[in-house]
């Protein structure tokens, strides 16, 4: 049981009590025997509390004492979570991101797929790259060794053959486009698999390693290194 849930229960009980009976303020006696007067007022107050509790029906108490369930909609980097979501749909930009995730990261963990999506969206936000998902993903398409994402220039078919994998990455794309926080890769704009070691990786700060990929952030240009 979380502290937040317990706090909410206490607040709800207070609201129910005040909604069912107004409780008079207790004023301390100024007589020579204040304790005796205070005892009587406390007895009266607790009696009012019992009446108020009696006015709360059993259904209200059941709802208060039952912790909230951890339903399927609670976010998680799992296939089960993605399976609990409705089929994803979107425009051409969503289609481009879904394709990139399918061909670049469908074999990765769900977390790894979210990480690749972060890189692509970080590029869209960077002034060093085009300003839309499709243009970022297709930058250099068809130009060997100049394309930004391998599947756009490897000469292989871009046909989707695994519908289950497509459905998963399509949901990842939808979640990321809809504004999920990018908190996995530290602002990364580049990544590569552990199987290769590109030259730029020697000078780019590495920000994360997730699954089979290392992630990097583009170095900040200053007047001195211009």
C-alpha positions in Angstrom: 0.0 0.0 0.0 1.6 3.3 -1.1 1.8 6.4 1.1 0.1 8.4 -1.6 -2.9 6.0 -1.6 -3.1 6.1 2.2 -3.0 9.9 2.2 -5.9 9.9 -0.4 -7.9 7.5 1.8 -7.5 9.8 4.9 -8.5 12.9 2.9 -11.5 11.1 1.5 -12.7 10.1 5.0 -12.3 13.7 6.2 -14.4 14.9 3.2 -17.0 12.2 3.8 -17.3 13.2 7.5 -17.6 16.9 6.8 -20.1 16.2 4.0 -22.4 14.2 6.3 -22.2 16.3 9.5 -21.0 19.7 10.4 -18.8 19.4 13.5 -18.8 22.4 15.8 -15.6 24.0 16.8 -14.2 23.1 20.2 -13.4 26.2 22.3 -11.2 25.8 25.4 -12.8 26.8 28.6 -11.4 29.9 30.4 -12.8 28.6 33.8 -10.7 27.5 36.8 -11.2 23.8 35.7 -10.6 23.8 31.9 -9.8 20.1 31.8 -13.2 18.9 32.9 -14.9 21.1 30.4 -12.6 20.0 27.6 -13.3 16.3 28.5 -17.0 16.9 28.1 -16.6 18.6 24.8 -14.3 15.8 23.5 -17.0 13.2 24.5 -19.5 15.3 22.6 -17.2 15.6 19.6 -16.4 11.8 19.4 -20.1 11.2 19.7 -20.7 13.4 16.6 -17.9 11.5 14.8 -19.7 8.1 15.5 -22.9 9.5 14.1 -21.0 10.7 11.0 -19.3 7.4 10.4 -22.7 5.7 10.8 -24.0 7.8 7.9 -21.3 6.4 5.6 -22.6 3.3 3.7 -20.6 0.1 3.5 -20.0 0.6 -0.3 -18.2 3.9 0.4 -15.9 2.2 3.0 -15.2 -0.7 0.6 -14.0 1.8 -2.0 -11.8 3.7 0.5 -10.1 0.6 1.9 -9.4 -1.1 -1.5 -6.0 0.0 -3.0 -6.1 1.1 -6.6 -5.4 -1.8 -9.0 -2.2 -1.8 -11.1 -4.0 -2.1 -14.4 -2.7 -2.9 -17.8 -2.7 0.8 -18.7 0.2 1.6 -16.2 3.2 2.4 -18.4 5.9 -0.2 -18.8 8.6 -1.2 -21.2 7.1 -4.6 -21.9 5.3 -6.4 -24.7 2.4 -7.1 -22.4 1.9 -3.4 -21.9 2.0 -2.7 -25.6 -0.4 -5.6 -26.2 -2.9 -3.9 -23.8 -3.1 -0.8 -26.0 -5.4 -0.4 -28.9 -4.1 -0.7 -32.5 -2.0 2.4 -33.3 -2.9 4.7 -36.2 -1.4 7.9 -37.5 -0.4 10.1 -40.4 2.6 9.9 -42.8 5.0 11.0 -40.0 3.8 8.2 -37.8 4.2 5.8 -40.7 7.8 6.9 -41.2 8.7 6.5 -37.6 7.0 3.1 -37.4 8.9 1.9 -40.4 12.2 3.1 -39.0 11.6 1.3 -35.7 10.5 -1.9 -37.6 13.6 -2.1 -39.8 16.1 -0.7 -37.3 15.0 -2.1 -34.0 12.2 -4.7 -34.2 14.6 -7.3 -32.7 15.5 -5.1 -29.8 13.7 -5.0 -26.4 10.7 -2.7 -26.0 13.0 -0.3 -24.1 15.5 -0.5 -27.0 12.8 0.4 -29.4 11.8 3.4 -27.4 15.4 4.5 -27.2 15.8 4.4 -31.0 12.6 6.5 -31.3 14.2 9.0 -28.9 17.2 9.4 -31.2 15.0 10.1 -34.2 12.9 12.6 -32.4 16.0 14.3 -30.9 17.2 14.8 -34.5 14.0 16.4 -35.5 14.4 18.9 -32.7 18.1 19.6 -33.6 19.0 22.4 -36.0 21.6 20.1 -37.5 18.9 17.9 -39.1 15.7 18.2 -41.0 12.6 19.3 -39.1 10.2 16.3 -39.8 10.4 12.6 -39.0 10.2 11.5 -42.6 12.9 13.9 -43.7 15.2 12.9 -40.9 14.7 9.2 -41.5 15.1 9.4 -45.3 18.1 11.8 -45.2 20.6 10.4 -47.7 18.3 7.6 -48.8 19.7 5.6 -51.7 23.2 7.0 -51.3 25.5 4.3 -50.1 27.4 5.2 -46.9 25.5 8.5 -46.7 22.1 7.4 -45.6 21.4 8.0 -41.9 19.5 4.8 -41.3 20.9 1.6 -42.9 17.6 0.1 -44.1 17.0 3.1 -46.4 20.1 2.3 -48.5 20.9 -1.4 -48.0 19.1 -2.5 -51.2 16.9 -5.0 -49.3 13.1 -5.1 -49.5 11.3 -2.8 -47.1 8.2 -5.1 -47.0 6.8 -5.7 -43.5 6.6 -9.5 -43.0 6.1 -9.7 -39.2 2.8 -8.2 -38.4 3.1 -8.7 -34.6 6.4 -6.8 -34.6 4.9 -4.1 -36.7 2.0 -3.7 -34.3 4.4 -3.3 -31.4 6.7 -0.7 -33.0 3.6 1.2 -34.4 2.4 1.6 -30.8 5.9 2.7 -29.7 5.9 5.3 -32.5 2.4 6.5 -31.5 3.4 6.9 -27.8 6.6 8.8 -28.6 4.9 11.2 -31.1 2.2 11.8 -28.5 4.8 13.2 -26.2 6.3 10.6 -23.9 9.3 11.9 -22.0 12.6 11.1 -23.6 14.4 9.9 -20.5 16.3 6.8 -21.7 19.2 8.1 -23.8 20.3 11.4 -22.4 19.5 13.4 -25.5 21.2 11.0 -27.9 21.3 11.9 -31.6 23.3 8.8 -32.7 23.5 5.1 -32.1 25.3 2.0 -33.4 25.2 -1.7 -32.7 27.9 -3.2 -30.5 29.1 -5.1 -33.6 30.6 -2.0 -35.2 32.9 0.8 -34.1 32.4 3.9 -36.3 35.0 6.7 -36.2 32.6 9.3 -34.9 32.0 7.2 -31.7 35.5 8.1 -30.6 34.6 11.8 -30.2 30.9 11.7 -29.4 30.0 11.4 -25.7 28.3 8.1 -25.0 25.1 8.6 -23.1 23.6 5.1 -22.8 23.9 1.5 -23.7 20.6 -0.3 -24.1 20.4 -3.8 -25.5 22.6 -4.2 -28.6 23.0 -0.4 -29.1 25.3 2.3 -27.8 23.9 5.8 -27.8 25.7 9.1 -28.3 25.1 12.8 -28.2 26.5 15.1 -30.8 29.3 17.2 -29.3 28.4 20.8 -28.6 30.1 23.2 -30.9 31.7 26.3 -29.3 33.7 29.2 -30.7 36.9 27.6 -29.7 36.3 24.3 -31.5 34.1 25.8 -34.3 
